[in-house]
Amino acid sequence: RGAAYIDLEFAHREAWGNRPRRGKLIYSHHDFTGMGGGEDQLATLAEAMISAGADVAKIAVTARDAADLAVIEGLYQRCNLPLTAIAMGEYGIPSRLLAGAWGAFLAFARLEDGHASAEGQPLLRDLVRLYRIHRQGSETRIFGVIGNPIAHSLSPLIHNAAFGQHQLDAVYVPIQVEDAAAFWDACGGWLDGLSITI
Protein backbone atom coordinates (compact mmCIF):
# COMPACT_ATOMS: atom_id res chain seq x y z
CA ARG A 1 0.00 0.00 0.00
CA GLY A 2 2.94 2.34 0.46
CA ALA A 3 3.66 5.07 2.97
CA ALA A 4 1.00 7.53 4.12
CA TYR A 5 3.56 10.38 4.03
CA ILE A 6 6.82 10.90 2.15
CA ASP A 7 9.28 13.34 3.74
CA LEU A 8 11.65 15.02 1.27
CA GLU A 9 14.26 17.71 1.85
CA PHE A 10 12.95 20.86 0.17
CA ALA A 11 16.36 21.96 -1.12
CA HIS A 12 16.69 18.71 -3.10
CA ARG A 13 13.12 18.46 -4.39
CA GLU A 14 14.16 18.73 -8.05
CA ALA A 15 16.18 15.52 -7.79
CA TRP A 16 13.06 13.58 -6.78
CA GLY A 17 10.95 14.59 -9.77
CA ASN A 18 7.18 14.37 -9.43
CA ARG A 19 5.35 14.11 -6.13
CA PRO A 20 4.46 10.59 -4.95
CA ARG A 21 1.38 9.02 -6.52
CA ARG A 22 0.20 7.66 -3.21
CA GLY A 23 0.54 9.25 0.14
CA LYS A 24 1.02 12.86 1.07
CA LEU A 25 4.13 14.97 0.74
CA ILE A 26 6.11 16.59 3.54
CA TYR A 27 8.80 19.05 2.49
CA SER A 28 11.49 19.47 5.13
CA HIS A 29 14.17 22.03 5.86
CA HIS A 30 16.98 21.17 8.31
CA ASP A 31 19.53 23.59 9.77
CA PHE A 32 22.01 21.69 11.95
CA THR A 33 23.98 24.82 12.84
CA GLY A 34 21.43 27.42 13.88
CA MET A 35 17.94 28.85 13.67
CA GLY A 36 17.68 29.12 9.90
CA GLY A 37 17.78 32.90 9.67
CA GLY A 38 15.01 33.54 12.20
CA GLU A 39 11.24 33.58 12.25
CA ASP A 40 10.70 35.75 9.16
CA GLN A 41 12.86 33.61 6.88
CA LEU A 42 11.46 30.36 8.26
CA ALA A 43 7.86 31.52 7.82
CA THR A 44 8.59 32.47 4.21
CA LEU A 45 10.23 29.07 3.68
CA ALA A 46 7.24 27.19 5.15
CA GLU A 47 4.88 29.08 2.85
CA ALA A 48 7.11 28.29 -0.14
CA MET A 49 6.99 24.58 0.73
CA ILE A 50 3.20 24.56 0.71
CA SER A 51 3.11 26.63 -2.50
CA ALA A 52 5.45 24.09 -4.11
CA GLY A 53 2.95 21.30 -3.45
CA ALA A 54 3.69 20.03 0.05
CA ASP A 55 0.80 18.84 2.17
CA VAL A 56 2.88 19.60 5.28
CA ALA A 57 5.84 21.92 5.86
CA LYS A 58 8.49 20.71 8.30
CA ILE A 59 11.11 23.06 9.76
CA ALA A 60 13.92 21.59 11.91
CA VAL A 61 16.49 24.04 13.25
CA THR A 62 19.10 23.89 16.03
CA ALA A 63 18.55 25.85 19.23
CA ARG A 64 21.57 27.37 20.95
CA ASP A 65 19.65 28.34 24.10
CA ALA A 66 16.08 28.06 25.31
CA ALA A 67 15.30 31.62 24.16
CA ASP A 68 15.34 30.18 20.62
CA LEU A 69 12.06 28.41 21.44
CA ALA A 70 10.38 31.77 20.82
CA VAL A 71 11.10 31.34 17.10
CA ILE A 72 9.34 27.96 17.02
CA GLU A 73 6.31 29.15 19.01
CA GLY A 74 6.17 32.27 16.82
CA LEU A 75 6.06 30.17 13.63
CA TYR A 76 2.98 28.34 14.87
CA GLN A 77 1.29 31.62 15.76
CA ARG A 78 2.15 33.16 12.42
CA CYS A 79 1.73 30.34 9.89
CA ASN A 80 -1.81 29.20 9.27
CA LEU A 81 -0.82 26.04 7.43
CA PRO A 82 -0.02 22.38 8.17
CA LEU A 83 3.31 22.78 9.97
CA THR A 84 5.73 20.88 12.13
CA ALA A 85 8.45 23.10 13.59
CA ILE A 86 11.18 21.60 15.75
CA ALA A 87 14.16 23.01 17.59
CA MET A 88 16.69 20.19 17.64
CA GLY A 89 19.13 19.54 20.48
CA GLU A 90 18.86 19.69 24.25
CA TYR A 91 17.63 23.30 24.28
CA GLY A 92 14.88 22.45 21.83
CA ILE A 93 13.27 19.53 23.69
CA PRO A 94 10.23 21.61 24.77
CA SER A 95 9.38 22.21 21.10
CA ARG A 96 8.77 18.47 20.82
CA LEU A 97 6.95 18.08 24.13
CA LEU A 98 4.60 21.01 23.38
CA ALA A 99 3.75 19.94 19.83
CA GLY A 100 0.09 19.41 20.68
CA ALA A 101 -0.28 22.69 22.57
CA TRP A 102 1.38 24.67 19.80
CA GLY A 103 -0.60 23.05 16.98
CA ALA A 104 2.02 20.89 15.28
CA PHE A 105 0.80 18.66 12.46
CA LEU A 106 2.89 15.80 13.86
CA ALA A 107 5.58 15.09 16.43
CA PHE A 108 8.72 12.98 16.36
CA ALA A 109 9.72 10.54 19.11
CA ARG A 110 11.87 7.45 19.49
CA LEU A 111 11.04 3.92 20.58
CA GLU A 112 12.46 2.37 23.75
CA ASP A 113 14.96 0.23 21.86
CA GLY A 114 15.47 2.65 18.99
CA HIS A 115 18.03 5.34 18.36
CA ALA A 116 16.99 8.94 17.95
CA SER A 117 17.18 10.23 14.38
CA ALA A 118 17.92 13.69 15.81
CA GLU A 119 19.20 14.97 19.14
CA GLY A 120 16.48 15.75 21.66
CA GLN A 121 13.84 13.25 20.58
CA PRO A 122 11.81 12.09 23.59
CA LEU A 123 10.68 8.54 24.13
CA LEU A 124 7.31 7.85 22.53
CA ARG A 125 6.11 6.46 25.87
CA ASP A 126 6.92 9.74 27.64
CA LEU A 127 5.42 11.90 24.91
CA VAL A 128 2.12 10.01 25.12
CA ARG A 129 1.84 9.11 28.80
CA LEU A 130 3.80 11.76 30.70
CA TYR A 131 3.22 14.81 28.49
CA ARG A 132 -0.19 13.61 27.21
CA ILE A 133 0.41 15.01 23.74
CA HIS A 134 -2.95 13.74 22.43
CA ARG A 135 -4.77 15.84 25.03
CA GLN A 136 -2.83 19.03 24.40
CA GLY A 137 -4.51 21.83 22.51
CA SER A 138 -4.51 25.59 22.07
CA GLU A 139 -6.03 26.08 25.54
CA THR A 140 -3.48 23.89 27.34
CA ARG A 141 -1.66 25.83 30.05
CA ILE A 142 2.13 25.53 29.85
CA PHE A 143 4.38 25.25 32.89
CA GLY A 144 8.00 24.24 33.22
CA VAL A 145 11.15 23.97 35.21
CA ILE A 146 14.26 25.84 34.07
CA GLY A 147 17.85 25.12 34.96
CA ASN A 148 21.15 23.77 33.72
CA PRO A 149 21.44 20.82 33.83
CA ILE A 150 17.75 19.91 33.73
CA ALA A 151 17.48 16.25 32.66
CA HIS A 152 17.73 15.07 36.29
CA SER A 153 14.62 16.94 37.44
CA LEU A 154 11.66 14.87 38.65
CA SER A 155 9.37 17.90 38.47
CA PRO A 156 7.81 17.00 35.08
CA LEU A 157 6.91 13.54 36.38
CA ILE A 158 5.39 14.91 39.60
CA HIS A 159 3.48 17.82 38.09
CA ASN A 160 2.20 16.02 34.99
CA ALA A 161 0.96 13.13 37.16
CA ALA A 162 -0.92 15.66 39.30
CA PHE A 163 -2.36 17.44 36.24
CA GLY A 164 -3.57 14.11 34.90
CA GLN A 165 -5.03 13.00 38.23
CA HIS A 166 -7.02 16.22 38.56
CA GLN A 167 -7.91 16.31 34.84
CA LEU A 168 -6.30 19.71 34.35
CA ASP A 169 -5.58 20.89 30.81
CA ALA A 170 -1.95 21.67 31.57
CA VAL A 171 1.53 20.36 30.82
CA TYR A 172 4.86 20.80 32.63
CA VAL A 173 8.11 20.52 30.66
CA PRO A 174 11.85 20.61 31.41
CA ILE A 175 13.64 23.59 29.86
CA GLN A 176 17.44 23.75 29.76
CA VAL A 177 18.40 27.42 30.04
CA GLU A 178 21.77 29.19 29.86
CA ASP A 179 20.54 32.79 30.11
CA ALA A 180 17.41 32.96 32.28
CA ALA A 181 16.72 36.65 31.65
CA ALA A 182 16.97 36.24 27.85
CA PHE A 183 14.75 33.18 28.02
CA TRP A 184 12.08 34.99 30.03
CA ASP A 185 12.17 38.03 27.74
CA ALA A 186 11.73 35.80 24.67
CA CYS A 187 9.37 33.13 26.00
CA GLY A 188 7.57 34.49 29.06
CA GLY A 189 4.48 35.31 27.03
CA TRP A 190 3.51 31.68 26.41
CA LEU A 191 4.31 30.36 29.89
CA ASP A 192 1.80 30.14 32.72
CA GLY A 193 4.43 29.43 35.39
CA LEU A 194 7.97 28.29 36.08
CA SER A 195 9.98 26.49 38.70
CA ILE A 196 13.72 27.17 38.91
CA THR A 197 16.38 24.62 39.77
CA ILE A 198 20.19 24.51 39.50
Backbone torsions as a table, in degrees:
resi	resn	phi	psi	omega
1	ARG	NA	-23.7	178.7
2	GLY	88.6	175.9	-178.0
3	ALA	-80.8	149.0	176.8
4	ALA	-74.3	-32.7	179.8
5	TYR	-135.7	142.4	173.5
6	ILE	-116.5	127.0	-177.3
7	ASP	-106.3	114.8	-178.5
8	LEU	-122.4	141.0	177.4
9	GLU	-69.2	125.2	-173.2
10	PHE	-59.6	-39.1	-177.5
11	ALA	-64.6	-21.0	-177.7
12	HIS	-112.8	21.4	-174.7
13	ARG	-62.6	-32.2	-178.1
14	GLU	-63.9	-32.6	-178.1
15	ALA	-68.9	-20.4	-176.7
16	TRP	-91.0	-12.8	178.9
17	GLY	75.5	-136.9	-176.2
18	ASN	-71.6	159.4	177.5
19	ARG	-67.6	158.5	-179.5
20	PRO	-60.6	147.0	178.1
21	ARG	-70.5	-41.8	179.0
22	ARG	-109.9	156.0	177.6
23	GLY	80.8	170.4	-179.8
24	LYS	-106.9	160.7	-172.0
25	LEU	-108.2	127.5	171.4
26	ILE	-108.5	122.9	169.4
27	TYR	-96.6	133.8	-177.0
28	SER	-116.6	152.1	169.2
29	HIS	-133.0	125.9	178.9
30	HIS	-117.6	133.2	171.9
31	ASP	-125.0	106.8	-176.7
32	PHE	-88.8	4.4	-178.9
33	THR	-117.9	-17.1	-176.9
34	GLY	-171.2	-157.4	-172.3
35	MET	-98.0	22.7	169.8
36	GLY	64.3	26.8	178.0
37	GLY	90.7	-2.7	176.3
38	GLY	99.7	177.6	-172.1
39	GLU	-61.0	-43.4	-178.0
40	ASP	-60.2	-49.9	-178.4
41	GLN	-65.5	-38.8	-179.5
42	LEU	-69.2	-37.6	177.1
43	ALA	-63.7	-43.2	177.5
44	THR	-61.7	-40.4	179.1
45	LEU	-65.1	-43.8	179.1
46	ALA	-61.0	-42.0	178.3
47	GLU	-64.8	-37.9	178.2
48	ALA	-65.1	-37.1	178.4
49	MET	-62.0	-45.3	179.5
50	ILE	-66.7	-42.2	178.6
51	SER	-61.8	-30.2	-179.6
52	ALA	-82.0	1.2	174.7
53	GLY	113.2	1.1	178.8
54	ALA	-70.5	143.7	171.4
55	ASP	-81.8	-27.4	-179.8
56	VAL	-140.9	138.0	173.0
57	ALA	-101.0	133.7	179.0
58	LYS	-123.3	124.8	178.8
59	ILE	-117.1	123.3	177.0
60	ALA	-128.0	111.8	-178.5
61	VAL	-121.1	175.2	-175.1
62	THR	-115.7	115.6	-180.0
63	ALA	-77.2	140.5	176.7
64	ARG	-103.7	-15.4	172.9
65	ASP	-162.0	166.4	-175.8
66	ALA	-64.6	-23.2	177.2
67	ALA	-59.1	-25.6	178.7
68	ASP	-65.4	-16.8	176.4
69	LEU	-60.1	-25.0	179.0
70	ALA	-60.5	-33.3	179.1
71	VAL	-65.7	-43.3	-179.2
72	ILE	-65.9	-49.8	179.4
73	GLU	-60.4	-38.9	178.8
74	GLY	-63.7	-36.3	177.6
75	LEU	-62.0	-42.8	179.1
76	TYR	-65.2	-37.1	179.1
77	GLN	-68.3	-33.9	-171.5
78	ARG	-89.0	-37.0	-172.1
79	CYS	-97.3	113.3	178.3
80	ASN	-94.6	69.5	-177.9
81	LEU	-154.6	164.0	177.9
82	PRO	-64.7	113.2	-169.8
83	LEU	-139.8	140.9	165.6
84	THR	-125.7	117.8	179.6
85	ALA	-120.4	129.1	-173.7
86	ILE	-131.9	135.6	166.8
87	ALA	-99.8	115.2	-178.3
88	MET	-78.8	162.3	177.6
89	GLY	91.6	175.8	-176.8
90	GLU	-60.4	-38.5	-178.5
91	TYR	-72.2	-18.4	-177.0
92	GLY	-96.1	-1.0	-176.3
93	ILE	-50.6	-42.6	179.3
94	PRO	-57.8	-28.1	179.1
95	SER	-65.1	-24.5	176.8
96	ARG	-84.8	-40.5	-176.7
97	LEU	-72.7	-23.5	-178.5
98	LEU	-102.7	15.7	-176.0
99	ALA	-55.4	-41.5	179.8
100	GLY	-69.1	-40.2	180.0
101	ALA	-68.5	-33.3	-177.2
102	TRP	-89.0	-10.3	176.0
103	GLY	93.8	25.3	179.1
104	ALA	-63.6	145.1	176.3
105	PHE	-67.4	-38.3	177.9
106	LEU	-153.3	168.0	179.0
107	ALA	-129.5	156.9	179.5
108	PHE	-114.1	135.1	177.8
109	ALA	-145.4	170.7	179.3
110	ARG	-118.1	154.5	177.7
111	LEU	-80.5	163.7	-178.1
112	GLU	-54.9	-44.3	-175.7
113	ASP	-99.8	8.7	-177.0
114	GLY	-102.3	160.7	176.3
115	HIS	-93.0	146.5	177.5
116	ALA	-69.7	140.4	175.8
117	SER	-84.9	-11.6	175.2
118	ALA	-152.9	149.6	-178.4
119	GLU	-63.3	133.6	176.8
120	GLY	100.8	-0.1	179.4
121	GLN	-70.5	126.5	177.3
122	PRO	-77.4	164.9	172.0
123	LEU	-68.4	141.1	177.8
124	LEU	-56.5	-42.1	179.2
125	ARG	-56.0	-45.2	-179.0
126	ASP	-68.6	-41.5	-179.2
127	LEU	-59.9	-40.0	-177.5
128	VAL	-82.9	-49.3	-173.3
129	ARG	-84.8	-48.7	-174.9
130	LEU	-77.7	-46.8	-176.1
131	TYR	-95.5	-4.6	174.2
132	ARG	46.8	53.8	-174.6
133	ILE	-58.8	-33.2	-179.1
134	HIS	-69.5	-18.8	179.8
135	ARG	-98.3	-8.0	178.8
136	GLN	-71.9	148.8	176.1
137	GLY	-158.4	-173.0	-175.1
138	SER	-64.7	-20.3	179.4
139	GLU	-94.9	-2.7	-179.0
140	THR	-63.9	128.6	177.4
141	ARG	-80.6	139.3	-174.3
142	ILE	-112.7	124.0	176.2
143	PHE	-125.3	164.1	178.3
144	GLY	-164.4	173.9	173.5
145	VAL	-122.0	130.7	178.8
146	ILE	-110.1	150.3	177.7
147	GLY	169.1	-178.4	177.7
148	ASN	-158.8	107.0	5.8
149	PRO	-77.2	170.1	-178.0
150	ILE	-131.2	-18.3	-174.2
151	ALA	-60.2	-24.9	-177.8
152	HIS	-75.9	-16.9	-170.4
153	SER	-65.7	133.3	174.8
154	LEU	-90.8	-1.9	-177.0
155	SER	-57.3	-43.1	178.3
156	PRO	-60.0	-40.1	178.6
157	LEU	-62.6	-47.1	-177.3
158	ILE	-65.7	-51.4	-175.1
159	HIS	-69.7	-41.8	-179.9
160	ASN	-66.9	-34.8	174.9
161	ALA	-62.5	-41.9	179.0
162	ALA	-66.6	-42.5	177.8
163	PHE	-59.0	-44.0	-180.0
164	GLY	-65.6	-43.2	-179.7
165	GLN	-60.4	-38.5	-177.6
166	HIS	-95.9	7.8	178.1
167	GLN	53.6	44.4	177.5
168	LEU	-91.4	138.2	177.4
169	ASP	-83.6	78.7	-176.0
170	ALA	-152.3	156.4	177.4
171	VAL	-140.7	149.7	-175.6
172	TYR	-130.0	119.4	-172.7
173	VAL	-121.9	152.2	173.1
174	PRO	-81.4	137.4	-178.1
175	ILE	-132.9	111.7	177.7
176	GLN	-80.0	123.5	-172.1
177	VAL	-128.7	130.9	172.2
178	GLU	-90.9	-48.6	-175.8
179	ASP	-116.7	98.3	-173.8
180	ALA	-63.1	-40.8	-178.8
181	ALA	-64.9	-44.0	178.4
182	ALA	-64.4	-39.2	178.2
183	PHE	-62.2	-47.4	-178.1
184	TRP	-64.3	-41.8	178.5
185	ASP	-60.2	-39.4	-176.4
186	ALA	-82.4	-35.4	-167.5
187	CYS	-119.6	-5.1	-176.5
188	GLY	-58.3	-26.1	-177.0
189	GLY	-67.6	-24.5	-179.6
190	TRP	-106.0	7.2	178.9
191	LEU	-103.5	139.1	176.3
192	ASP	-95.7	-13.9	178.1
193	GLY	176.1	155.7	-178.6
194	LEU	-137.6	146.0	163.0
195	SER	-106.3	156.8	-179.0
196	ILE	-126.8	130.2	176.8
197	THR	-121.1	-153.7	-172.0
198	ILE	-48.2	NA	NA
